[in-house]
Amino acid sequence: MKQLLNGVDTFVVCEGQGNDIICLLGWGQDSRMFLPTLKHLSNRFKVSILDLPGFGESGLMSRSWSVDDYVNWLRAYIEQENINQPIFIAHSFGARVAIKYAAQYPVLKMVLTGAAGLKPKRGLSYYSRVYSYKVAKQIFKLPFMNGYKEQALKHFGSSDYKALEGVLRESFVKIVNEDLRKYLPQISASTLLIWGENDDATPLWMGQVMEKEMKDAGLVVFQNDGHYAYWNQIDRFHKIVDQFLKEDAHG
């Protein structure tokens, strides 16, 4: 179904009953990335997945957005649905939104995997290249994306973010230039961090910093895996999440 959230026609998948879980996607992804997690958890929780503006089946925003704009968009959904304290399961860019939301509003718990939000040790050009090319190549390795691969990857070239256009490109620049580190100590929600040991989009040191600077966080590392460790080891991911959310499950 679609809901109008802060002026954007937003595609939402929602199933189940119980405490609310909201799945927040990485940049350029769509709801299919978290459908296995929705199916796994919806017998104990009410699980929602929101396609980000400009991606999946959601419409495009009319101007460039900052992380704050995405937080306000998420807040609009939470208020529309009368959600009290959501649980976030977020990957990559989605974790940026979760982190900044949780620093301002009540959140029950968070599961952040391959979380973005910290300024890289390398320059912005490297970070942009990782997101616009390497990450895209990994996305299109996923079985359901094969049909889109050739068409999409032809847009990627030597320019760091050539594939992004208009408001998405402008948004991307705003987003990657904001360091969320100062917000980490403000988060009181119990947080589970799940990371791929060889993540080259959001390196493991970022997870280690988040674990250290959040009030209540624990880090689980998937050996010999990368930015999509949660997807590549989905059964293991679900078992760990089940244990973390055991006390919050319905029925």
C-alpha positions as CSV (number, residue, x, y, z in Angstrom):
1,M,0.0,0.0,0.0
2,K,1.0,3.6,-0.3
3,Q,0.9,6.4,2.3
4,L,1.5,10.1,1.8
5,L,4.3,11.0,4.2
6,N,5.7,14.5,4.2
7,G,4.6,15.0,0.6
8,V,6.0,11.8,-0.7
9,D,3.9,8.9,-1.9
10,T,5.6,6.1,0.2
11,F,5.3,2.4,-0.5
12,V,4.7,0.4,2.8
13,V,4.6,-3.3,3.4
14,C,3.0,-4.2,6.8
15,E,2.1,-7.5,8.4
16,G,1.5,-9.0,11.8
17,Q,0.5,-8.0,15.3
18,G,2.3,-6.9,18.4
19,N,5.1,-4.5,19.1
20,D,6.0,-2.4,16.1
21,I,9.1,-3.2,14.1
22,I,10.1,-0.8,11.3
23,C,12.6,-2.0,8.8
24,L,14.7,0.8,7.2
25,L,16.5,0.1,4.0
26,G,19.9,1.0,2.6
27,W,20.4,3.6,-0.1
28,G,19.1,2.4,-3.5
29,Q,17.4,-0.7,-2.1
30,D,13.7,-1.6,-1.9
31,S,11.4,-3.6,0.4
32,R,12.4,-6.9,-1.0
33,M,15.6,-6.8,1.0
34,F,13.7,-7.1,4.2
35,L,10.8,-9.3,3.1
36,P,12.4,-12.5,4.6
37,T,12.8,-10.6,7.9
38,L,9.1,-9.4,7.8
39,K,7.9,-13.0,7.1
40,H,10.1,-14.4,9.9
41,L,9.0,-11.9,12.5
42,S,5.3,-11.1,11.6
43,N,3.9,-14.0,13.7
44,R,5.2,-12.1,16.8
45,F,5.4,-8.5,15.8
46,K,3.8,-5.9,13.6
47,V,6.5,-5.4,10.9
48,S,6.6,-2.5,8.5
49,I,9.0,-1.9,5.6
50,L,9.1,1.5,4.0
51,D,10.7,2.1,0.5
52,L,12.8,5.3,0.7
53,P,11.7,8.3,-1.3
54,G,13.1,7.9,-4.8
55,F,13.6,4.2,-4.6
56,G,11.5,1.0,-4.9
57,E,7.9,1.9,-5.4
58,S,8.0,5.2,-3.5
59,G,7.7,8.5,-5.2
60,L,10.5,11.1,-5.4
61,M,10.8,14.0,-3.1
62,S,10.4,17.5,-4.7
63,R,13.7,18.8,-3.3
64,S,17.0,17.5,-1.8
65,W,16.7,16.0,1.6
66,S,19.1,15.9,4.6
67,V,19.1,13.2,7.2
68,D,16.7,15.4,9.3
69,D,14.2,15.3,6.4
70,Y,14.3,11.5,6.4
71,V,13.8,11.5,10.2
72,N,10.8,13.8,9.8
73,W,9.4,11.5,7.0
74,L,9.8,8.5,9.4
75,R,8.3,10.5,12.2
76,A,5.2,11.2,10.0
77,Y,4.7,7.4,9.5
78,I,5.1,6.7,13.2
79,E,2.6,9.3,14.2
80,Q,0.1,8.3,11.5
81,E,0.2,4.7,12.8
82,N,0.1,5.8,16.5
83,I,3.3,3.9,17.2
84,N,4.6,4.5,20.7
85,Q,8.2,3.1,20.9
86,P,9.2,1.4,17.6
87,I,11.9,-1.2,17.2
88,F,14.1,-0.4,14.3
89,I,15.9,-3.0,12.1
90,A,18.0,-0.9,9.8
91,H,20.8,-1.5,7.2
92,S,23.4,1.0,6.0
93,F,21.7,4.3,5.2
94,G,18.6,3.2,7.0
95,A,20.7,3.1,10.2
96,R,21.6,6.8,9.7
97,V,17.9,7.6,10.0
98,A,17.4,5.3,12.9
99,I,20.4,6.7,14.8
100,K,19.3,10.3,14.4
101,Y,15.6,9.4,15.2
102,A,16.6,7.5,18.3
103,A,18.6,10.5,19.6
104,Q,15.5,12.6,19.6
105,Y,12.5,10.3,20.1
106,P,11.6,7.2,22.2
107,V,12.7,3.9,20.6
108,L,12.4,0.5,22.3
109,K,15.3,-1.3,20.6
110,M,17.4,-1.1,17.5
111,V,19.2,-3.7,15.3
112,L,21.7,-1.9,13.1
113,T,23.6,-3.8,10.4
114,G,26.4,-2.3,8.4
115,A,25.3,1.0,9.8
116,A,26.4,4.2,8.1
117,G,26.6,7.5,10.0
118,L,30.3,8.1,10.7
119,K,32.7,10.1,8.6
120,P,35.1,7.7,6.8
121,K,38.8,7.8,7.5
122,R,39.3,8.1,3.8
123,G,38.1,11.1,1.8
124,L,34.5,11.8,0.6
125,S,35.4,10.8,-2.9
126,Y,36.3,7.2,-1.8
127,Y,33.2,7.0,0.3
128,S,31.0,8.1,-2.6
129,R,32.6,5.7,-5.0
130,V,31.9,2.8,-2.6
131,Y,28.3,3.7,-2.3
132,S,27.6,4.5,-6.0
133,Y,29.5,1.6,-7.5
134,K,30.7,-1.2,-5.2
135,V,27.5,-1.3,-3.2
136,A,25.4,-1.2,-6.4
137,K,27.4,-4.2,-7.8
138,Q,26.6,-6.1,-4.6
139,I,22.9,-5.2,-4.8
140,F,22.7,-6.5,-8.4
141,K,24.2,-9.8,-7.4
142,L,21.1,-10.6,-5.4
143,P,18.9,-13.1,-7.2
144,F,15.8,-11.0,-7.7
145,M,17.8,-8.1,-9.1
146,N,19.5,-9.9,-11.9
147,G,17.1,-8.6,-14.5
148,Y,18.0,-5.0,-13.6
149,K,21.8,-5.4,-13.5
150,E,22.8,-4.5,-17.1
151,Q,20.5,-1.5,-17.4
152,A,21.5,0.0,-14.0
153,L,25.3,-0.6,-14.0
154,K,25.7,1.1,-17.4
155,H,25.0,4.4,-15.6
156,F,28.0,4.0,-13.3
157,G,31.3,5.4,-14.5
158,S,34.4,7.1,-13.2
159,S,32.4,9.9,-11.5
160,D,31.9,9.1,-7.9
161,Y,28.1,9.5,-7.9
162,K,27.3,9.6,-11.6
163,A,24.3,7.3,-11.3
164,L,22.6,9.7,-8.9
165,E,20.6,12.5,-10.5
166,G,18.8,15.6,-9.4
167,V,17.5,15.7,-5.9
168,L,19.0,12.3,-5.1
169,R,22.5,13.4,-5.9
170,E,22.0,16.6,-3.9
171,S,20.6,14.6,-1.0
172,F,23.5,12.1,-1.2
173,V,26.0,14.9,-0.8
174,K,24.2,16.4,2.2
175,I,23.9,12.9,3.8
176,V,27.5,11.7,3.5
177,N,28.8,15.1,4.8
178,E,27.0,14.8,8.1
179,D,28.8,12.9,10.9
180,L,26.4,11.4,13.4
181,R,29.0,10.5,16.0
182,K,27.9,13.2,18.4
183,Y,24.4,11.7,18.6
184,L,25.6,8.2,19.7
185,P,25.8,9.0,23.5
186,Q,22.3,10.5,23.3
187,I,20.7,7.1,22.4
188,S,19.3,5.2,25.3
189,A,17.6,2.3,23.3
190,S,19.3,-1.0,23.7
191,T,21.1,-1.6,20.4
192,L,22.4,-4.7,18.6
193,L,25.1,-4.0,16.0
194,I,25.7,-6.7,13.4
195,W,28.6,-6.3,11.0
196,G,30.5,-8.1,8.3
197,E,34.2,-8.4,9.1
198,N,35.2,-7.3,5.6
199,D,32.6,-4.6,5.1
200,D,34.2,-2.1,2.7
201,A,31.2,0.3,2.6
202,T,30.9,0.9,6.3
203,P,34.1,-0.6,7.8
204,L,34.1,-2.6,11.0
205,W,35.8,0.2,12.9
206,M,32.5,2.1,12.6
207,G,30.7,-0.6,14.4
208,Q,33.3,-0.7,17.1
209,V,33.0,3.1,17.7
210,M,29.2,2.8,17.9
211,E,29.4,0.0,20.4
212,K,31.8,2.1,22.6
213,E,29.9,5.4,22.4
214,M,26.3,4.2,22.7
215,K,24.9,3.7,26.2
216,D,23.7,0.2,25.7
217,A,25.1,-1.5,22.6
218,G,26.6,-4.9,21.7
219,L,28.5,-5.8,18.5
220,V,28.3,-9.2,16.6
221,V,30.7,-9.7,13.8
222,F,30.1,-12.1,10.9
223,Q,33.5,-13.4,9.9
224,N,34.5,-13.4,6.2
225,D,31.5,-11.4,5.1
226,G,30.8,-7.9,3.9
227,H,28.3,-5.1,3.8
228,Y,25.4,-7.5,3.1
229,A,26.3,-9.9,5.9
230,Y,22.8,-9.9,7.2
231,W,21.4,-11.0,3.8
232,N,24.1,-13.5,3.0
233,Q,23.6,-15.2,6.4
234,I,19.9,-14.5,6.8
235,D,19.1,-17.5,9.0
236,R,21.9,-16.6,11.4
237,F,20.8,-13.0,11.4
238,H,17.3,-14.0,12.3
239,K,18.4,-16.3,15.1
240,I,20.4,-13.5,16.7
241,V,17.5,-11.0,16.3
242,D,15.1,-13.5,17.8
243,Q,17.2,-13.7,20.9
244,F,17.6,-10.0,21.2
245,L,13.9,-9.4,20.8
246,K,12.7,-12.4,22.8
247,E,11.2,-10.4,25.7
248,D,9.3,-8.1,23.3
249,A,7.6,-10.7,21.2
250,H,3.8,-11.0,21.1
251,G,2.2,-14.3,22.2
